[in-house]
Amino acid sequence: MLHTILLVGIHLSLLFPQVTPQPVLGDIHTSAPVAVKGEDFTFYADISWMPIDYDGLVYWRVCESNACDSIVKEGSFNSTEDDVLVNSISEDISDNKLGKNRYVVEMSLNRDYSDYSTHSAFFVHVVPGAVTLLPPIITVIVAVSTRNVLLSLYLGIFFAGLLIWNYNPFYAFINSFSQLIVSSFSDKDHIFIVLFTWILSGMISCVMKAGGGEGLVNSLAKYATSPRAGMLVAFALGMMIFFDDYANTLIVGQTVRPIIDSLGVSREKLAFLVDSTAAPVASVSPISSWIGFELSLIEDALAQLEDAGEDLSCYDSSAFIIFLNTIPSRFYPILVLALQFFLIVTGMEYGPMLSCERKARAAKADGDRDAEASTDTFHTSGDAPPNASLLPSLRERPERHSLDSWSYTISRAGRLSVEDAAKRRILANSDTAGAAELEPNPGTPRRWYNAVFPIGVTITVVIISLICTGVTGIRKGEDSFNLQNIFANSDSFTSLLYGSIAGTLTIWLMCWVERITPEGTLTTIFHTSGRAPGCRPLIPLEESLEVFIFGIKNLVNALLILILAWTVGDAFTQCGTGVYISSALEDSVDAGAYPALTFVISAVLALVTGSSWGTMSIMFPLILPAAHYADPCNKAVFYGTISSILAGAVLGDHCSPISDTTVLASVATKCDLMSHVKTQLPYAALCGAMSILLGDLPTGYKVYNNAVGILVGVVTLYIIVFCVAVKTDSSATDKVTLSFKWLKSLLTGSISSVDRDAGSGVDDPLLKKRYA
């Protein structure tokens, strides 16, 4: 019997010989098609098994040829993990050989690779680290020299493509569209952001057409009985219209201006109020036209780090939660709002703004509004302001900002100035170019609830959707049910989309339900008077759709910037720029200094380019990975760097005469552009300095937390302003103006002392008459 069993076993072994298990290499891809010389890059290899019953070590090596004469790197791994065969590996390698290099990955069960082995090849373009800086440098240079963000972003993409496709300009050009741009635009989250931005913009247009924006202003205008009250109304409206910086600027600037004029407040002050409550408020609002763009940049930066093999479990998993956590460290927007409130309440000013405010008060007292014509406030007595012949009078100024008035400037100057050219470009691409289309129809009653209800519905639906999607996400995972985990697992992009759709349907329904009688009174279709002959809807459904589409059309330029911003971030990542910058800064910059350094770079870049969104799109893929590598899992540094990118872009946007919101603020308030920039700059610079010294630096080094940073910053800011500023209705000269005149006297060699007598702060006959 035993003999028979042995014979059968031998026979079966001959028929079915034992097969040695072997790994089989599949596809191999790398973290980026371009690698920096001497810096690590990651390759990923798929593995299959024949048969699938091996448990032991697997050896691998990366060679520069099939014969493996030169080994780049080698190692081993266990074939199973948790009793499951490994089906992929990822390893970091580096190489100092420049050019388009071919690498062969070989894998075997034997250390000497003597028996059966499997191999597969891949290509990587290795370049010097300094070369990877060319795309962002070219982007910045073109943006500064041409003031054209779209052109600069695309050239950055193109030159990154040259590195990706081995310096072939033809491949770089066609693939920049067919691969890079298409890949960015086809991302699901990006599509959600585009839809949300479109729909929200259309909703805002319908709200303005329905008179909701003006109604909201008119409802508060009755409280504007004094200069202080008028400025508080403008400040409150700016805070309430948080959903879009353009809508904020246009609604508040255009509708509050007549009230402010009648109260003797300068248009420079109104422009500062409008500008300081536009981008600073919209940039920190969880529901605004900015949120989608900001979330997408955060999401893309996280994906970039994950693709590089970084463990990000120490950070919040949701880009929305990360965004919320960065709000307390947005020191500049918070400080500039706090400063604005302090100046209004105390009635104090300093620098050029003090002169403008005194002129406006004196002009009102003498009944001559023409004395408010904007001039350079820092010239000495008897000096004419620079380019005075180019400045139209106040009565001409409203026409100056219309597109048809540019011939006036050209005929007077013979050419367009830099700031006028910037105005023309920005106005042609902004909401102002078609502002007349959004004016309420003649006879349309202005009602505050036509703005409050749609926006309230939008906010409510977004919050409900965040909770619902968060609860669903928790049920799919293992997190406990609490408020933080609900928002962490929520789908913010979907929630924003649902909210904007709900708000749009609400304003459409309200405009159809509300009826205007032949006598011009407002009623509803539910009342008998609303169904009488001759009644018409507030806005017919057909017109509502047209206004909605018009609002979308106004976003063409912004959406093109958005798409190219996504693409340029991906292109800079693929060409190795982020890796090189991270490596260069790793040993030269302390991790705690990243927030402050980032704030300065973002502010300068936004100042020279005039684009906060363009600045963010350049900074995120370059700086955020470097901040993570400098000190992985340091939330103070990582979140602080995100905050500094966003806050620094807003600061530069405020200081730049070619910024869209700066120009729109001057247009909406009928204030001279350069006068607005000069009067706003001292306040923005002070808040920026406080943000760095008392906010970003101490919190980056964990001296104190963000709440203490805000408190210290606000208190210090108030003390400084109290010491250097003076009351508008007093005759004293502020210390900033005195310091400037003293410095000017030193530079010019003047030996005359600075006049400190009453009224010497300005050279205006109306003021001298009043103070006499």
DOVO-443895 format. One record per residue (C-alpha): x, z, y; residue number from 1. Coordinates in Angstrom, 1 decimal. Layout:
REM residues N
X Z Y k
X Z Y NUM
...
END
This chain:
REM residues 772
X Z Y k
0.0 0.0 0.0 1
2.8 1.0 2.4 2
4.6 -2.2 1.5 3
1.6 -4.3 2.4 4
1.2 -2.6 5.8 5
4.9 -3.3 6.7 6
4.6 -6.9 5.7 7
1.5 -7.3 7.9 8
3.2 -5.6 10.8 9
6.2 -7.9 10.5 10
4.0 -10.9 10.3 11
2.0 -10.0 13.4 12
5.2 -9.3 15.3 13
6.4 -12.8 14.5 14
3.0 -14.3 15.6 15
2.7 -12.2 18.8 16
6.3 -11.4 20.0 17
6.6 -8.6 22.6 18
6.5 -9.8 26.1 19
8.8 -8.1 28.6 20
6.9 -7.2 31.7 21
8.1 -8.9 34.9 22
7.2 -8.8 38.6 23
6.3 -12.1 40.3 24
6.9 -12.4 44.0 25
4.1 -14.0 46.0 26
3.8 -14.7 49.7 27
6.4 -13.2 52.1 28
5.8 -12.8 55.8 29
7.5 -10.8 58.6 30
6.4 -8.6 61.4 31
7.3 -11.3 63.9 32
8.7 -14.8 63.6 33
11.5 -13.8 66.0 34
14.0 -11.0 65.4 35
16.4 -9.4 67.9 36
20.1 -9.5 66.9 37
21.0 -6.2 65.3 38
17.5 -4.8 65.5 39
15.3 -4.0 62.5 40
12.4 -6.3 61.6 41
10.0 -5.9 58.7 42
9.3 -8.2 55.8 43
6.2 -7.9 53.6 44
6.1 -9.2 50.0 45
3.1 -9.6 47.7 46
3.8 -8.8 44.0 47
1.9 -9.6 40.8 48
2.8 -8.5 37.3 49
3.0 -10.2 33.9 50
1.8 -8.2 31.9 51
0.5 -5.2 33.8 52
1.7 -2.3 31.8 53
5.2 -1.5 33.2 54
6.2 1.9 34.6 55
9.8 2.1 35.9 56
12.2 1.1 38.7 57
12.1 -2.3 40.3 58
15.3 -3.6 42.1 59
15.2 -5.9 45.1 60
17.7 -7.5 47.5 61
17.6 -9.8 50.5 62
20.3 -12.5 50.5 63
21.2 -15.3 52.8 64
21.3 -17.9 49.9 65
19.9 -18.3 46.4 66
23.3 -17.4 44.9 67
23.2 -14.1 46.8 68
26.8 -14.4 48.0 69
25.9 -12.4 51.1 70
23.5 -9.5 50.7 71
21.6 -8.4 53.8 72
20.0 -5.4 52.3 73
19.0 -4.1 48.8 74
17.0 -1.2 47.3 75
14.6 -0.2 44.6 76
11.1 1.3 44.2 77
8.9 2.7 41.4 78
6.6 0.1 40.0 79
3.6 2.5 40.0 80
2.1 4.7 42.6 81
-0.6 7.1 41.5 82
-0.7 5.3 38.1 83
-1.4 2.0 39.9 84
1.0 -0.9 39.9 85
2.5 -1.6 43.3 86
1.2 -5.0 44.6 87
3.2 -5.2 47.8 88
6.2 -3.8 49.5 89
7.5 -3.7 53.1 90
11.1 -3.1 54.1 91
13.0 -3.1 57.4 92
16.1 -5.3 57.6 93
18.4 -6.5 60.4 94
20.9 -9.3 60.9 95
23.6 -10.2 63.4 96
23.6 -13.9 62.5 97
22.0 -15.9 65.3 98
19.8 -18.9 64.7 99
16.9 -19.9 62.4 100
18.0 -18.1 59.2 101
16.7 -18.5 55.7 102
16.5 -15.4 53.6 103
15.9 -15.1 49.9 104
14.2 -12.0 48.4 105
15.1 -11.4 44.7 106
13.5 -8.9 42.5 107
14.3 -7.7 38.9 108
13.9 -4.9 36.5 109
17.7 -4.8 36.0 110
20.2 -3.4 38.5 111
22.6 -6.3 37.9 112
19.8 -9.0 38.0 113
21.3 -10.4 34.8 114
18.0 -11.0 33.0 115
14.8 -12.6 34.4 116
14.4 -12.2 38.1 117
11.9 -13.6 40.6 118
12.7 -14.8 44.1 119
11.0 -16.2 47.2 120
12.3 -17.3 50.6 121
11.3 -16.8 54.2 122
12.6 -17.8 57.7 123
13.3 -15.8 60.8 124
14.7 -16.9 64.1 125
17.3 -14.3 65.2 126
18.0 -14.3 69.0 127
20.1 -12.3 71.4 128
18.2 -9.4 72.8 129
18.6 -10.4 76.4 130
17.0 -13.8 75.7 131
13.7 -12.0 74.8 132
13.5 -10.8 78.5 133
13.2 -14.4 79.8 134
9.4 -14.7 79.2 135
8.4 -11.6 81.1 136
10.9 -12.2 83.8 137
9.7 -15.8 84.3 138
6.1 -14.4 84.3 139
6.9 -11.9 87.1 140
8.9 -14.4 89.2 141
6.2 -17.1 89.1 142
3.5 -14.5 89.8 143
5.4 -13.2 92.8 144
6.4 -16.6 94.2 145
3.1 -18.5 93.6 146
0.6 -15.6 93.7 147
-1.0 -17.5 90.8 148
-1.7 -15.1 87.9 149
-3.1 -17.7 85.6 150
0.0 -20.0 85.9 151
2.4 -17.1 85.5 152
0.7 -15.8 82.4 153
0.6 -19.2 80.8 154
4.3 -19.8 81.5 155
5.1 -16.5 80.0 156
3.2 -17.6 76.8 157
5.0 -21.0 76.8 158
8.5 -19.5 77.1 159
7.7 -17.0 74.4 160
6.7 -20.0 72.3 161
10.1 -21.6 72.9 162
11.6 -18.6 71.1 163
9.0 -18.5 68.4 164
9.3 -22.2 67.6 165
13.1 -22.5 67.7 166
13.4 -23.8 71.3 167
11.2 -26.9 70.6 168
9.2 -27.5 73.8 169
6.7 -29.8 72.1 170
5.8 -27.2 69.4 171
5.8 -24.5 72.0 172
3.3 -26.3 74.2 173
0.8 -27.4 71.5 174
1.0 -24.2 69.5 175
0.6 -22.1 72.6 176
-3.0 -23.4 72.6 177
-3.7 -24.1 68.9 178
-2.2 -20.9 67.6 179
-1.5 -18.2 70.2 180
-4.5 -18.6 72.6 181
-7.0 -19.5 69.8 182
-5.8 -16.5 67.8 183
-6.4 -14.1 70.7 184
-9.7 -15.6 71.6 185
-11.0 -15.6 68.1 186
-10.5 -11.9 67.5 187
-13.9 -10.2 66.9 188
-13.3 -7.3 69.3 189
-12.2 -9.8 72.0 190
-15.5 -11.7 71.6 191
-17.4 -8.4 72.0 192
-15.6 -7.8 75.3 193
-16.2 -11.2 76.6 194
-20.0 -10.9 75.8 195
-20.2 -7.4 77.3 196
-18.4 -8.5 80.5 197
-20.6 -11.6 80.8 198
-23.8 -9.8 80.4 199
-22.9 -6.8 82.6 200
-21.9 -9.2 85.4 201
-25.2 -11.1 85.0 202
-27.1 -7.8 85.1 203
-25.2 -6.7 88.3 204
-26.1 -10.1 89.9 205
-29.8 -9.6 89.1 206
-29.7 -6.0 90.5 207
-28.2 -7.4 93.8 208
-30.7 -10.2 94.0 209
-33.6 -7.8 93.4 210
-32.4 -5.8 96.4 211
-31.5 -2.8 94.3 212
-28.0 -2.4 95.8 213
-29.3 -2.5 99.4 214
-32.2 -0.2 98.5 215
-29.7 2.3 97.1 216
-27.8 2.2 100.4 217
-30.9 2.3 102.6 218
-32.1 5.4 100.7 219
-29.0 7.3 101.7 220
-28.6 5.8 105.2 221
-31.1 8.1 106.7 222
-28.6 11.0 106.2 223
-25.9 9.2 108.2 224
-26.5 10.9 111.5 225
-22.9 11.5 112.5 226
-19.5 9.9 111.8 227
-18.8 12.5 109.2 228
-22.2 12.1 107.6 229
-21.9 8.3 107.7 230
-18.5 8.4 105.9 231
-19.9 10.8 103.3 232
-22.7 8.4 102.6 233
-20.3 5.5 102.1 234
-18.1 7.7 99.9 235
-21.1 8.8 97.8 236
-22.3 5.2 97.4 237
-18.8 4.2 96.3 238
-18.9 6.9 93.6 239
-22.4 5.9 92.5 240
-21.6 2.2 92.2 241
-19.0 2.9 89.5 242
-19.8 0.0 87.1 243
-17.9 -2.8 89.0 244
-15.3 -2.8 91.7 245
-16.4 -6.1 93.2 246
-20.1 -5.0 93.3 247
-18.9 -1.7 94.8 248
-16.9 -3.5 97.5 249
-19.5 -6.0 98.4 250
-22.6 -3.8 98.3 251
-21.1 -0.8 100.2 252
-19.0 -2.8 102.6 253
-21.7 -5.2 103.7 254
-24.6 -2.8 103.8 255
-23.0 0.3 105.3 256
-21.0 -1.6 108.0 257
-23.9 -1.7 110.6 258
-24.5 2.0 110.1 259
-20.8 2.8 110.4 260
-20.5 0.6 113.5 261
-23.3 2.4 115.2 262
-21.7 5.8 114.5 263
-18.3 4.9 116.0 264
-16.3 4.8 112.8 265
-13.6 2.2 112.7 266
-13.9 -0.7 110.2 267
-10.4 0.2 109.0 268
-11.7 3.5 107.9 269
-14.7 1.9 106.2 270
-12.4 -0.6 104.5 271
-10.3 2.3 103.2 272
-13.4 4.1 102.0 273
-14.6 1.0 100.2 274
-11.2 0.1 98.7 275
-10.5 3.7 97.5 276
-13.9 4.0 95.7 277
-13.8 0.5 94.1 278
-10.9 0.1 91.6 279
-10.1 3.9 91.3 280
-13.7 4.6 90.3 281
-14.2 1.5 88.1 282
-10.9 2.0 86.3 283
-11.7 5.5 85.1 284
-15.4 4.9 84.4 285
-16.3 4.8 80.7 286
-19.0 2.2 81.5 287
-17.8 -0.5 83.8 288
-16.5 -4.0 84.0 289
-13.0 -2.6 83.5 290
-13.6 -0.7 80.3 291
-13.7 -3.6 77.9 292
-10.4 -5.0 79.2 293
-8.7 -1.6 79.2 294
-9.9 -0.8 75.6 295
-8.8 -4.2 74.4 296
-5.2 -3.6 75.7 297
-5.1 -0.2 74.1 298
-6.5 -1.6 70.8 299
-4.0 -4.5 70.8 300
-1.1 -2.1 71.5 301
-2.1 0.1 68.6 302
-2.4 -2.9 66.3 303
1.0 -4.0 67.4 304
2.6 -0.7 66.4 305
0.6 -0.6 63.1 306
1.9 -4.1 62.2 307
5.4 -2.8 62.8 308
4.8 -0.2 60.1 309
4.4 2.8 62.5 310
2.3 5.8 61.4 311
-0.3 6.4 64.2 312
-2.4 9.0 62.4 313
-1.1 11.6 64.9 314
-3.0 9.8 67.7 315
-6.8 9.4 68.0 316
-8.0 6.6 65.8 317
-10.5 5.3 68.4 318
-9.3 3.3 71.5 319
-12.4 4.7 73.3 320
-11.3 8.3 72.6 321
-7.8 7.5 73.7 322
-9.2 6.1 76.9 323
-11.2 9.2 77.6 324
-8.1 11.4 76.9 325
-6.1 9.4 79.5 326
-8.6 10.1 82.3 327
-7.2 13.6 83.2 328
-3.8 12.1 83.6 329
-4.8 9.3 85.9 330
-3.4 11.2 88.8 331
-3.4 8.5 91.5 332
-7.1 7.6 91.3 333
-8.1 11.3 91.3 334
-5.8 12.2 94.2 335
-6.8 9.3 96.4 336
-10.5 10.3 95.9 337
-9.7 13.9 96.7 338
-7.7 12.9 99.8 339
-10.6 10.7 101.0 340
-13.1 13.6 100.7 341
-10.7 16.0 102.5 342
-10.2 13.6 105.4 343
-13.9 13.1 105.8 344
-14.8 16.8 105.7 345
-12.0 17.9 108.0 346
-12.2 14.9 110.4 347
-8.4 14.6 110.3 348
-6.3 11.4 110.2 349
-2.7 10.4 110.6 350
-0.7 7.3 111.1 351
-2.3 4.0 112.1 352
-5.7 5.2 111.0 353
-5.8 7.9 113.6 354
-5.4 5.3 116.4 355
-8.1 3.1 114.9 356
-10.5 6.0 114.6 357
-9.9 7.1 118.2 358
-10.4 3.6 119.5 359
-13.7 3.3 117.6 360
-14.9 6.7 119.0 361
-13.9 5.7 122.5 362
-15.5 2.3 122.2 363
-18.8 3.9 121.2 364
-18.7 6.4 124.0 365
-18.1 3.6 126.5 366
-20.6 1.2 124.9 367
-17.9 -1.5 124.3 368
-17.5 -2.3 120.7 369
-14.9 -5.0 121.4 370
-12.3 -2.3 121.9 371
-12.1 -1.9 118.2 372
-10.3 -5.2 117.7 373
-7.6 -4.5 115.0 374
-4.0 -4.4 116.3 375
-0.7 -3.0 115.1 376
-0.9 0.7 115.9 377
2.8 1.4 115.9 378
4.0 -0.7 118.8 379
5.0 1.0 122.1 380
3.2 0.8 125.4 381
2.9 -2.6 126.8 382
3.9 -4.4 123.6 383
1.6 -7.1 122.3 384
0.9 -6.9 118.6 385
2.7 -9.3 116.4 386
0.9 -12.7 116.1 387
-1.6 -11.5 118.7 388
-2.5 -15.1 119.6 389
-3.5 -15.7 116.0 390
-6.0 -12.8 115.9 391
-9.5 -13.8 117.0 392
-11.7 -11.4 118.9 393
-14.1 -9.1 117.2 394
-17.0 -11.4 118.0 395
-15.2 -14.2 116.2 396
-14.1 -12.1 113.3 397
-17.2 -12.4 111.1 398
-16.8 -16.2 111.0 399
-13.1 -15.8 110.3 400
-13.8 -14.6 106.8 401
-16.1 -17.5 105.9 402
-14.7 -20.4 104.0 403
-15.6 -22.8 106.8 404
-13.5 -20.9 109.3 405
-10.1 -21.6 107.9 406
-9.8 -24.7 110.1 407
-9.7 -22.2 113.0 408
-6.7 -20.4 111.7 409
-4.9 -23.7 110.9 410
-5.6 -25.2 114.3 411
-4.3 -22.0 116.0 412
-1.3 -21.5 113.8 413
-0.6 -24.9 112.5 414
-0.4 -23.6 109.0 415
-1.8 -20.9 106.8 416
-0.1 -17.5 106.8 417
0.7 -15.8 103.5 418
-2.2 -13.4 103.8 419
-4.6 -16.1 104.9 420
-3.6 -18.3 102.0 421
-4.2 -15.3 99.7 422
-7.6 -14.8 101.3 423
-8.6 -18.4 100.7 424
-7.5 -18.3 97.1 425
-9.2 -15.0 96.3 426
-12.4 -15.8 98.2 427
-12.7 -19.1 96.4 428
-12.4 -17.3 93.0 429
-14.4 -14.2 93.7 430
-18.0 -13.1 94.0 431
-17.8 -13.7 97.8 432
-17.6 -17.4 97.3 433
-21.3 -17.4 96.3 434
-22.4 -14.1 97.9 435
-25.4 -16.0 99.6 436
-26.7 -16.8 96.1 437
-27.1 -13.0 95.4 438
-28.8 -12.2 98.7 439
-32.4 -11.0 98.1 440
-35.0 -13.6 98.8 441
-36.7 -13.4 102.3 442
-39.4 -10.7 102.3 443
-38.0 -8.9 99.2 444
-38.4 -5.1 99.6 445
-35.2 -3.2 99.0 446
-35.9 -0.4 96.5 447
-33.3 2.0 95.1 448
-34.9 2.2 91.7 449
-34.1 -1.5 91.1 450
-30.5 -0.4 90.8 451
-30.8 3.1 89.4 452
-33.1 2.3 86.5 453
-31.2 -0.7 84.9 454
-27.9 1.2 85.3 455
-29.5 4.3 83.9 456
-30.8 2.4 80.9 457
-27.4 0.9 80.3 458
-25.7 4.3 80.3 459
-28.4 5.8 78.1 460
-28.2 3.1 75.5 461
-24.4 3.1 75.4 462
-24.4 6.9 74.8 463
-27.1 6.7 72.1 464
-25.3 3.8 70.4 465
-22.0 5.6 70.5 466
-23.6 8.6 68.7 467
-25.4 6.4 66.1 468
-22.3 4.3 65.3 469
-20.2 7.5 65.3 470
-22.5 9.2 62.8 471
-22.4 6.2 60.6 472
-18.7 6.1 60.7 473
-18.4 9.8 59.8 474
-20.7 9.2 56.8 475
-18.4 6.5 55.5 476
-15.4 8.7 55.9 477
-14.5 12.4 55.3 478
-14.6 13.8 58.9 479
-16.7 16.8 59.7 480
-19.7 16.4 62.0 481
-18.8 17.4 65.5 482
-19.0 15.7 68.9 483
-15.3 14.7 69.0 484
-15.4 13.1 65.6 485
-18.7 11.4 66.4 486
-17.1 9.6 69.4 487
-13.8 9.1 67.5 488
-15.7 7.2 64.8 489
-18.0 5.3 67.2 490
-17.9 1.6 67.8 491
-17.4 1.4 71.6 492
-17.4 -2.4 71.8 493
-20.8 -2.7 70.1 494
-22.2 0.2 72.1 495
-21.2 -1.4 75.4 496
-22.7 -4.7 74.4 497
-26.0 -3.1 73.4 498
-26.1 -1.1 76.7 499
-25.5 -4.2 78.9 500
-28.2 -6.1 77.0 501
-30.7 -3.3 77.5 502
-29.8 -3.0 81.2 503
-30.3 -6.8 81.6 504
-33.7 -6.8 79.9 505
-34.7 -3.8 82.0 506
-34.0 -5.5 85.4 507
-35.6 -8.8 84.2 508
-38.8 -6.9 83.2 509
-38.8 -4.9 86.4 510
-38.5 -8.0 88.5 511
-41.4 -9.6 86.7 512
-43.6 -6.5 86.7 513
-43.0 -5.8 90.4 514
-45.2 -8.0 92.6 515
-45.0 -8.9 96.3 516
-48.4 -9.2 98.0 517
-49.1 -11.8 100.7 518
-48.8 -9.0 103.2 519
-45.2 -8.3 102.0 520
-45.9 -5.0 100.3 521
-44.6 -4.1 96.8 522
-46.9 -3.3 94.0 523
-47.0 -3.9 90.2 524
-48.9 -6.2 87.8 525
-50.7 -3.1 86.5 526
-52.4 -2.6 89.8 527
-55.4 -4.7 90.9 528
-53.5 -5.7 94.1 529
-50.7 -7.0 92.0 530
-52.9 -9.4 90.2 531
-54.7 -10.8 93.3 532
-54.2 -14.4 94.3 533
-51.1 -15.1 96.2 534
-49.0 -12.3 94.6 535
-45.7 -13.3 93.3 536
-43.1 -11.6 91.1 537
-40.2 -9.9 92.8 538
-38.0 -12.5 90.9 539
-39.6 -15.0 88.6 540
-38.1 -15.1 85.1 541
-36.7 -18.5 85.6 542
-34.9 -17.4 88.7 543
-33.7 -14.2 87.0 544
-32.0 -16.4 84.3 545
-30.5 -18.6 87.0 546
-29.1 -15.5 88.8 547
-27.8 -14.1 85.5 548
-26.0 -17.4 84.8 549
-24.6 -17.4 88.3 550
-23.1 -14.0 87.7 551
-21.4 -15.2 84.6 552
-20.0 -18.2 86.4 553
-18.4 -15.9 88.9 554
-16.3 -14.5 86.1 555
-14.6 -17.7 85.0 556
-11.4 -16.8 86.7 557
-11.4 -13.2 85.5 558
-12.2 -14.2 81.9 559
-9.3 -16.8 81.9 560
-7.0 -14.0 83.0 561
-8.5 -11.8 80.3 562
-7.8 -14.4 77.6 563
-4.3 -15.1 78.8 564
-3.6 -11.4 79.0 565
-4.5 -10.9 75.4 566
-2.3 -13.9 74.5 567
0.7 -13.0 76.5 568
0.8 -9.5 74.9 569
0.8 -11.1 71.4 570
3.4 -13.7 72.5 571
5.7 -11.1 73.9 572
5.4 -9.1 70.7 573
6.1 -12.1 68.5 574
9.2 -13.2 70.4 575
10.7 -9.7 70.2 576
10.5 -8.6 73.8 577
9.0 -5.2 73.0 578
11.5 -4.5 70.3 579
14.5 -5.2 72.7 580
13.0 -3.2 75.6 581
12.3 -0.2 73.2 582
15.8 -0.3 71.9 583
17.3 -0.7 75.4 584
15.4 2.3 76.8 585
15.7 4.5 73.7 586
19.1 5.9 74.6 587
18.9 5.5 78.4 588
15.5 7.1 79.3 589
14.2 10.5 78.2 590
10.8 10.3 76.5 591
9.3 12.7 79.1 592
10.3 10.3 81.9 593
8.3 7.4 80.5 594
5.0 8.2 82.4 595
6.7 8.4 85.8 596
8.9 5.3 85.2 597
5.9 3.3 83.9 598
3.8 4.3 87.0 599
6.6 3.0 89.3 600
7.0 -0.2 87.5 601
3.3 -0.9 87.3 602
2.8 -0.2 91.0 603
5.7 -2.5 92.0 604
4.5 -5.3 89.7 605
0.9 -5.0 91.0 606
2.1 -4.9 94.6 607
4.1 -8.1 94.3 608
1.6 -10.0 92.1 609
-1.6 -8.7 93.7 610
-3.3 -8.4 90.3 611
-4.0 -5.1 88.6 612
-5.3 -6.8 85.4 613
-2.3 -9.1 85.3 614
0.0 -6.1 85.6 615
-1.8 -4.2 82.8 616
-1.6 -7.3 80.5 617
2.2 -7.5 81.0 618
2.9 -3.8 80.9 619
1.0 -2.7 77.7 620
2.9 -4.8 75.1 621
6.2 -4.1 76.8 622
6.2 -0.4 77.6 623
3.7 1.3 75.3 624
5.7 0.6 72.1 625
8.8 1.8 73.8 626
7.1 5.1 74.7 627
6.1 5.6 71.1 628
9.5 4.9 69.7 629
11.1 7.2 72.2 630
9.2 10.2 70.8 631
6.8 9.3 68.0 632
3.5 11.3 68.0 633
4.2 12.9 71.4 634
0.7 12.6 72.9 635
1.8 13.8 76.3 636
4.2 10.8 76.5 637
2.0 8.2 74.8 638
-1.3 9.0 76.6 639
0.6 9.6 79.8 640
2.2 6.2 79.6 641
-1.2 4.6 79.1 642
-2.5 6.5 82.1 643
0.5 5.4 84.2 644
0.0 1.8 83.4 645
-3.6 1.9 84.5 646
-3.1 4.2 87.5 647
0.1 2.4 88.7 648
-1.7 -0.9 88.7 649
-4.4 0.5 90.9 650
-1.8 1.9 93.4 651
-0.1 -1.5 93.6 652
-3.4 -3.1 94.0 653
-4.2 -0.9 97.0 654
-0.9 -1.6 98.8 655
-0.9 -5.4 98.2 656
-2.2 -7.7 100.9 657
-2.8 -10.4 98.3 658
-4.8 -8.2 96.0 659
-8.4 -9.3 95.3 660
-10.0 -6.0 96.0 661
-7.9 -5.5 99.2 662
-9.0 -8.8 100.5 663
-12.6 -8.3 99.5 664
-12.7 -4.9 101.2 665
-11.5 -6.5 104.4 666
-14.0 -9.3 104.1 667
-17.0 -7.1 103.3 668
-16.3 -4.7 106.1 669
-15.2 -7.5 108.6 670
-11.9 -5.8 109.1 671
-8.6 -7.6 109.7 672
-6.7 -7.9 106.4 673
-3.3 -6.7 107.6 674
-4.8 -3.9 109.7 675
-6.6 -2.7 106.6 676
-3.3 -2.8 104.6 677
-1.3 -1.0 107.3 678
-3.9 1.8 107.8 679
-4.4 2.3 104.1 680
-0.7 2.2 103.1 681
0.3 5.7 104.3 682
-2.4 7.3 102.4 683
-1.8 5.3 99.2 684
1.9 6.0 99.4 685
1.4 9.7 99.8 686
-1.0 9.9 96.8 687
1.4 7.8 94.8 688
4.4 10.1 95.5 689
2.3 13.2 94.6 690
1.2 11.5 91.4 691
4.8 11.0 90.3 692
6.3 14.3 91.5 693
3.5 16.7 90.6 694
1.7 14.7 87.9 695
3.6 12.3 85.7 696
7.0 14.0 85.7 697
5.9 17.6 85.0 698
3.2 16.6 82.4 699
5.6 14.1 80.7 700
8.1 16.9 80.2 701
5.2 19.4 79.3 702
6.0 21.7 82.2 703
2.2 22.1 82.5 704
-0.9 20.3 81.3 705
-3.0 17.7 83.1 706
-5.5 20.1 84.5 707
-2.8 22.1 86.2 708
-1.2 18.9 87.4 709
-4.4 17.8 89.1 710
-4.9 21.2 90.7 711
-1.3 21.4 91.9 712
-1.4 17.8 93.2 713
-4.7 18.3 95.1 714
-3.6 21.6 96.7 715
-0.2 20.2 97.7 716
-1.8 17.0 99.0 717
-4.2 19.0 101.2 718
-1.4 21.2 102.5 719
0.7 18.2 103.5 720
-2.2 16.4 105.2 721
-3.2 19.5 107.0 722
0.4 19.8 108.3 723
0.9 16.2 109.4 724
-2.6 15.1 110.4 725
-4.6 15.9 113.5 726
-8.3 16.0 114.4 727
-9.7 12.6 115.4 728
-11.5 14.0 118.4 729
-8.4 15.9 119.7 730
-5.8 14.5 122.0 731
-2.8 15.5 119.8 732
-0.4 13.0 118.2 733
0.1 13.2 114.5 734
3.6 13.9 113.1 735
3.7 10.6 111.2 736
3.4 8.6 114.4 737
5.9 10.9 116.2 738
8.4 10.5 113.4 739
8.0 6.8 113.4 740
8.6 6.6 117.2 741
11.6 8.9 116.9 742
13.1 6.8 114.2 743
12.4 3.7 116.2 744
14.1 5.2 119.2 745
17.2 5.9 117.1 746
17.3 2.4 115.7 747
16.9 0.8 119.1 748
19.3 3.1 120.9 749
16.7 4.5 123.2 750
17.5 7.8 124.8 751
14.0 8.5 126.0 752
12.2 11.3 124.4 753
9.0 10.8 122.5 754
6.0 11.4 124.7 755
3.9 14.2 123.3 756
1.3 14.4 126.0 757
-2.4 14.1 125.2 758
-3.5 10.6 124.4 759
0.0 9.3 124.0 760
-0.6 8.5 120.4 761
-2.3 5.2 121.4 762
-2.0 2.9 124.4 763
-5.6 2.2 125.1 764
-7.3 2.4 128.5 765
-10.5 3.5 127.0 766
-8.8 6.4 125.3 767
-7.0 7.4 128.5 768
-10.3 7.3 130.4 769
-12.0 9.4 127.8 770
-9.2 12.0 127.5 771
-8.9 12.2 131.3 772
END
